[in-house]
Amino acid sequence: MTITKRAVLITALLCSASAAIEASPIFFLVRHAEKSAIGGNDPELSAAGQQRAAMLVRILKDSDITAIFTTEFKRTQETAAPTATAMQITPTIVPANDISGLVEKLQSLKGNALIVAHGNTIPDLVKVLGIATPVNIPENDYNELIVIILSDKPQLLRLHYPI
């Protein structure tokens, strides 16, 4: 095989691999931000939670998010609101306990998504998305940014974002 043919073949392979990687959706999962101590079972965000939600939009601004999912609770919707507004995306509300319904929606996506959920549901969601590494989110932990790259073998990246 000539050098030119090899170069063309290598270029074609690299382009194919690159296209496959670009086609893999990326899911950004966060627990709702800090909630107010008042408000019963459905409190709004505290001042610190509002600051964290504002930070999230700055962190995700170049992430090419095409869909946002929240639960029916105010704290998840308020956490997603600044990002939804900045990216001009109307969030989809999915019941907090309907992990299979959420996964079905995620699997039909062609782009990246932000999912704002709860500390007790994110571990199950991560597992259903194909991540074998257990994820535990302590009750007072609001700074985790879990990134899942969906591919033949889903990949997990755990980050932390400050206020």
C-alpha positions as CSV (number, residue, x, y, z in Angstrom):
1,M,0.0,0.0,0.0
2,T,1.4,3.4,-0.9
3,I,2.0,6.2,1.6
4,T,-0.9,8.2,0.0
5,K,-3.4,5.4,0.4
6,R,-2.3,4.8,4.0
7,A,-2.7,8.5,4.8
8,V,-6.1,8.5,3.2
9,L,-7.1,5.3,5.2
10,I,-5.8,6.7,8.5
11,T,-7.6,10.0,7.9
12,A,-10.8,8.2,7.2
13,L,-10.5,6.1,10.3
14,L,-9.7,9.1,12.5
15,C,-12.7,11.0,11.0
16,S,-15.0,8.0,11.7
17,A,-13.7,7.7,15.3
18,S,-14.1,11.4,15.9
19,A,-17.7,11.3,14.5
20,A,-18.6,8.4,16.8
21,I,-17.2,10.3,19.8
22,E,-19.1,13.4,18.9
23,A,-22.3,11.5,18.5
24,S,-22.1,10.1,22.1
25,P,-24.5,12.1,24.3
26,I,-23.1,13.6,27.5
27,F,-25.3,13.8,30.6
28,F,-24.6,16.3,33.3
29,L,-26.3,15.2,36.6
30,V,-26.6,17.4,39.6
31,R,-28.4,17.2,42.8
32,H,-30.7,20.3,43.4
33,A,-28.9,23.1,45.0
34,E,-29.2,24.0,48.7
35,K,-32.9,24.2,49.8
36,S,-34.6,26.5,52.3
37,A,-35.2,25.2,55.8
38,I,-38.8,26.3,55.4
39,G,-41.3,25.1,52.9
40,G,-42.2,21.6,54.0
41,N,-41.7,18.8,51.5
42,D,-41.3,21.2,48.6
43,P,-39.0,24.1,49.7
44,E,-37.6,26.7,47.4
45,L,-33.8,27.2,47.1
46,S,-32.0,29.1,49.8
47,A,-29.8,32.1,49.0
48,A,-26.8,29.7,48.8
49,G,-28.8,27.5,46.5
50,Q,-29.6,30.4,44.2
51,Q,-25.9,31.2,44.0
52,R,-25.0,27.6,43.2
53,A,-27.7,27.5,40.4
54,A,-26.1,30.7,39.0
55,M,-22.7,29.1,39.1
56,L,-24.0,26.0,37.3
57,V,-25.0,28.0,34.3
58,R,-21.5,29.5,34.0
59,I,-19.9,26.1,34.3
60,L,-22.2,24.5,31.6
61,K,-22.4,27.5,29.2
62,D,-20.3,25.8,26.5
63,S,-21.5,22.2,27.0
64,D,-24.0,22.1,24.0
65,I,-26.9,21.1,26.2
66,T,-30.0,20.5,24.1
67,A,-32.4,19.2,26.9
68,I,-32.9,19.8,30.6
69,F,-34.8,17.4,32.9
70,T,-36.0,18.2,36.4
71,T,-38.4,16.6,38.9
72,E,-41.7,18.1,40.0
73,F,-40.1,19.7,43.0
74,K,-39.4,23.5,43.2
75,R,-35.8,23.0,44.2
76,T,-34.9,21.0,41.1
77,Q,-36.7,23.4,38.8
78,E,-35.1,26.4,40.5
79,T,-31.7,24.9,40.2
80,A,-32.1,24.3,36.5
81,A,-33.9,27.7,35.8
82,P,-30.8,29.9,35.2
83,T,-29.3,27.3,32.8
84,A,-32.6,26.8,31.0
85,T,-33.0,30.6,30.6
86,A,-29.5,31.1,29.3
87,M,-29.7,28.2,26.8
88,Q,-33.4,29.0,25.9
89,I,-34.5,25.4,26.8
90,T,-37.8,24.6,28.3
91,P,-37.1,21.9,31.0
92,T,-39.0,18.6,30.9
93,I,-40.5,17.7,34.2
94,V,-40.3,14.0,35.1
95,P,-41.6,12.5,38.4
96,A,-38.7,12.1,40.8
97,N,-39.5,8.4,41.3
98,D,-39.8,7.6,37.5
99,I,-36.2,6.7,36.8
100,S,-37.2,4.3,34.0
101,G,-39.3,7.0,32.3
102,L,-36.4,9.5,32.5
103,V,-33.9,6.9,31.1
104,E,-36.3,6.3,28.2
105,K,-36.3,10.0,27.4
106,L,-32.5,10.2,27.7
107,Q,-31.9,7.3,25.4
108,S,-33.9,9.0,22.7
109,L,-31.8,12.2,22.8
110,K,-29.4,13.1,20.1
111,G,-27.6,15.8,22.2
112,N,-26.3,16.5,25.7
113,A,-28.6,17.0,28.7
114,L,-28.7,18.4,32.1
115,I,-30.5,16.4,34.7
116,V,-31.3,18.0,38.0
117,A,-32.5,15.4,40.5
118,H,-32.1,14.3,44.1
119,G,-29.4,12.7,46.2
120,N,-31.4,9.6,46.7
121,T,-32.3,9.1,43.0
122,I,-29.1,10.0,41.2
123,P,-27.3,6.8,42.4
124,D,-30.0,4.6,40.8
125,L,-30.0,6.7,37.6
126,V,-26.2,6.4,37.3
127,K,-26.5,2.7,37.7
128,V,-29.3,2.3,35.1
129,L,-27.2,4.4,32.6
130,G,-24.5,1.7,32.7
131,I,-22.0,2.9,35.3
132,A,-20.8,0.1,37.6
133,T,-19.1,2.4,40.1
134,P,-21.5,3.1,43.0
135,V,-22.3,6.8,43.5
136,N,-23.3,8.0,47.0
137,I,-24.3,11.6,47.6
138,P,-24.4,12.6,51.3
139,E,-27.4,14.6,52.6
140,N,-25.4,17.8,52.9
141,D,-23.5,17.5,49.6
142,Y,-24.8,19.9,46.9
143,N,-21.6,20.4,44.9
144,E,-21.4,17.2,42.8
145,L,-21.4,17.5,39.0
146,I,-21.6,14.0,37.6
147,V,-20.8,13.6,34.0
148,I,-21.7,10.5,32.0
149,I,-20.5,10.0,28.5
150,L,-22.8,7.5,26.9
151,S,-21.1,5.1,24.6
152,D,-20.6,1.4,24.2
153,K,-19.0,1.5,27.6
154,P,-20.4,4.5,29.5
155,Q,-17.8,6.6,31.2
156,L,-18.2,8.5,34.5
157,L,-16.5,11.7,35.6
158,R,-17.2,13.2,39.0
159,L,-16.5,16.9,39.5
160,H,-17.4,19.4,42.2
161,Y,-18.6,22.9,41.6
162,P,-18.4,25.7,44.1
163,I,-20.8,28.6,44.9
